[in-house]
């Protein structure tokens, strides 16, 4: 393995983390509909939690579909 491959591997690791963090922040923002925590009512909190759970299930379903697509 040469130095270029090692550097590319490290850069990909950091980029993957950054992109995943951005996606999670975007999903969280969409679930909260752009409201701050202190502006939300208890019903809004419950709805945001449900939206996060739905997004989590969608990611799991996409992961399962990719696994099944390999066969």
Secondary structure by P-SEA (a helix, b strand, c coil): ccaaaaaaaaaaaaaaaaaaaaaaaaaaaaaacccccccccaaaaaaaaaaaaaaaaaaaaaaaaaaaacc
